[in-house]
């Protein structure tokens, strides 16, 4: 069994090394992310929110975003001032994205309905958990644990037989492709549902307007202000806030801090 895994790993590595020279992708991984206010509701279709993402990657670069976001933002840039009537179905459910180039991980996240902020993420440090394995999409996976710079604990199942230090969102840096991630509270689950070979250009999303900030702490401070006072930026609704992926949360002002739980924020 070990010999088979080594052979598969060599084949993957040889294929990736050859393809990376042209700056194109090797793989496309589709992920579903499920978020709920409480772990008991994570499987409740009416209470949980489901998002669909794609990770397009090679051994050095990747872009992780809503599957319809690239087409949507390219359209906005190419038709500036002449948008016409965009059908609701063309709007991406999530505005966020994560672009990786070498060791640099650049995250773009929304605050409120309109504002998008871009910043560099610090790399995660992983602790490998021994004697824990499971199979995902026919790949044997090992378990790892990390505590983010914001103090949140996440677990990841990764496939050593796919030798790419890649994964969904900012979850990268393991000795194998990450196929599943969940937080300690079990209110956020991200799992791979498909892996295919593709040959596409890897590039960041072409947002129309974005705020570049030097330090992630600036983003965290701004988001906290909006959570505490959803009307701070004079949004159209009287009181309005959003979750980490732009999902609208309609709540009373005095309830805002309680309703937007830290366990529902993907940091």
ZIRA-V508926 format. One record per backbone hydrogen bond with DSSP energy under -0.5 kcal/mol. CO is the residue of the C=O (numbers start at 1). NH is the residue of the N-H. E is the energy in kcal/mol with one decimal. If there is no record, write none. Layout:
BEGIN
co=CO nh=NH e=E
co=CO nh=NH e=E
END
This chain:
BEGIN
co=1 nh=5 e=-2.1
co=2 nh=6 e=-2.2
co=3 nh=7 e=-2.3
co=4 nh=8 e=-2.5
co=5 nh=9 e=-2.4
co=6 nh=10 e=-2.3
co=7 nh=11 e=-2.2
co=8 nh=12 e=-2.5
co=9 nh=13 e=-2.7
co=10 nh=14 e=-2.7
co=11 nh=15 e=-2.3
co=12 nh=16 e=-2.8
co=13 nh=17 e=-2.7
co=14 nh=18 e=-1.8
co=15 nh=19 e=-2.0
co=16 nh=20 e=-2.4
co=17 nh=21 e=-0.5
co=19 nh=22 e=-1.4
co=19 nh=24 e=-0.7
co=20 nh=23 e=-1.7
co=23 nh=202 e=-1.0
co=26 nh=198 e=-1.1
co=27 nh=57 e=-2.3
co=28 nh=196 e=-2.4
co=29 nh=55 e=-2.7
co=30 nh=193 e=-3.2
co=30 nh=194 e=-1.1
co=31 nh=53 e=-2.7
co=32 nh=191 e=-2.4
co=33 nh=51 e=-2.7
co=34 nh=189 e=-2.5
co=35 nh=49 e=-3.0
co=38 nh=41 e=-2.0
co=39 nh=42 e=-1.0
co=41 nh=44 e=-2.0
co=43 nh=45 e=-0.8
co=44 nh=47 e=-0.7
co=44 nh=48 e=-2.8
co=49 nh=35 e=-2.6
co=51 nh=33 e=-2.7
co=52 nh=67 e=-1.1
co=53 nh=31 e=-2.4
co=54 nh=56 e=-0.6
co=54 nh=65 e=-1.9
co=55 nh=29 e=-2.6
co=55 nh=57 e=-0.5
co=56 nh=63 e=-1.9
co=57 nh=26 e=-3.0
co=57 nh=27 e=-2.2
co=60 nh=102 e=-2.5
co=61 nh=58 e=-2.4
co=62 nh=100 e=-2.6
co=63 nh=56 e=-2.4
co=64 nh=98 e=-2.1
co=65 nh=54 e=-2.6
co=66 nh=69 e=-1.3
co=66 nh=70 e=-0.6
co=68 nh=72 e=-1.9
co=69 nh=73 e=-2.8
co=70 nh=74 e=-2.1
co=71 nh=75 e=-1.9
co=72 nh=76 e=-1.9
co=73 nh=77 e=-2.0
co=74 nh=78 e=-2.2
co=75 nh=79 e=-1.4
co=77 nh=80 e=-0.8
co=79 nh=82 e=-2.5
co=84 nh=86 e=-0.8
co=87 nh=90 e=-1.9
co=88 nh=91 e=-1.5
co=96 nh=66 e=-0.7
co=97 nh=108 e=-2.9
co=98 nh=64 e=-2.4
co=99 nh=106 e=-3.3
co=100 nh=62 e=-2.0
co=101 nh=104 e=-1.8
co=104 nh=101 e=-2.5
co=104 nh=106 e=-0.5
co=105 nh=107 e=-0.6
co=105 nh=121 e=-3.1
co=106 nh=99 e=-3.0
co=107 nh=119 e=-2.4
co=108 nh=97 e=-1.9
co=109 nh=117 e=-2.8
co=111 nh=115 e=-0.8
co=115 nh=111 e=-2.5
co=116 nh=211 e=-2.9
co=117 nh=109 e=-2.4
co=118 nh=213 e=-2.6
co=119 nh=107 e=-2.8
co=121 nh=105 e=-0.5
co=124 nh=126 e=-0.5
co=125 nh=147 e=-0.6
co=126 nh=128 e=-0.5
co=127 nh=145 e=-2.5
co=128 nh=130 e=-0.6
co=129 nh=132 e=-0.7
co=129 nh=143 e=-0.6
co=132 nh=143 e=-0.9
co=134 nh=141 e=-3.0
co=136 nh=139 e=-2.3
co=139 nh=136 e=-2.6
co=141 nh=134 e=-1.6
co=142 nh=158 e=-2.5
co=143 nh=129 e=-2.4
co=144 nh=156 e=-2.6
co=145 nh=127 e=-3.0
co=146 nh=148 e=-0.5
co=146 nh=154 e=-2.8
co=148 nh=151 e=-2.0
co=152 nh=148 e=-3.0
co=153 nh=184 e=-2.2
co=154 nh=146 e=-2.5
co=155 nh=182 e=-2.1
co=156 nh=144 e=-2.1
co=156 nh=158 e=-0.5
co=157 nh=179 e=-2.8
co=157 nh=180 e=-1.5
co=158 nh=142 e=-2.6
co=158 nh=160 e=-0.7
co=159 nh=162 e=-1.9
co=159 nh=177 e=-1.0
co=161 nh=163 e=-0.6
co=162 nh=164 e=-2.8
co=162 nh=177 e=-1.8
co=164 nh=166 e=-2.1
co=165 nh=173 e=-0.9
co=166 nh=178 e=-2.6
co=168 nh=171 e=-2.2
co=170 nh=172 e=-1.4
co=174 nh=176 e=-2.0
co=177 nh=159 e=-2.8
co=179 nh=192 e=-3.1
co=180 nh=157 e=-2.6
co=181 nh=190 e=-3.1
co=182 nh=155 e=-2.8
co=183 nh=186 e=-1.4
co=187 nh=36 e=-2.1
co=188 nh=183 e=-1.5
co=189 nh=34 e=-3.0
co=190 nh=181 e=-2.8
co=191 nh=32 e=-2.3
co=194 nh=30 e=-2.2
co=196 nh=28 e=-2.8
co=200 nh=25 e=-2.5
co=201 nh=203 e=-0.7
co=205 nh=207 e=-1.4
co=210 nh=212 e=-0.6
co=211 nh=118 e=-2.9
co=211 nh=213 e=-0.5
co=215 nh=218 e=-1.5
co=215 nh=219 e=-0.7
co=216 nh=220 e=-2.2
co=217 nh=221 e=-2.2
co=218 nh=222 e=-2.2
co=219 nh=223 e=-2.7
co=220 nh=224 e=-2.1
co=221 nh=225 e=-1.8
co=222 nh=226 e=-1.8
co=223 nh=227 e=-2.5
co=224 nh=228 e=-2.5
co=225 nh=229 e=-2.1
co=229 nh=232 e=-2.4
co=231 nh=234 e=-1.9
co=241 nh=249 e=-3.3
co=243 nh=246 e=-1.6
co=244 nh=110 e=-0.5
co=247 nh=243 e=-2.2
co=248 nh=250 e=-0.5
co=249 nh=241 e=-1.2
co=249 nh=251 e=-0.8
co=252 nh=255 e=-1.2
co=252 nh=256 e=-0.6
co=253 nh=256 e=-1.2
co=255 nh=259 e=-2.4
co=256 nh=260 e=-2.1
co=259 nh=261 e=-1.4
co=261 nh=264 e=-1.7
co=262 nh=265 e=-1.7
co=264 nh=244 e=-0.6
co=264 nh=266 e=-0.6
co=265 nh=267 e=-1.0
END
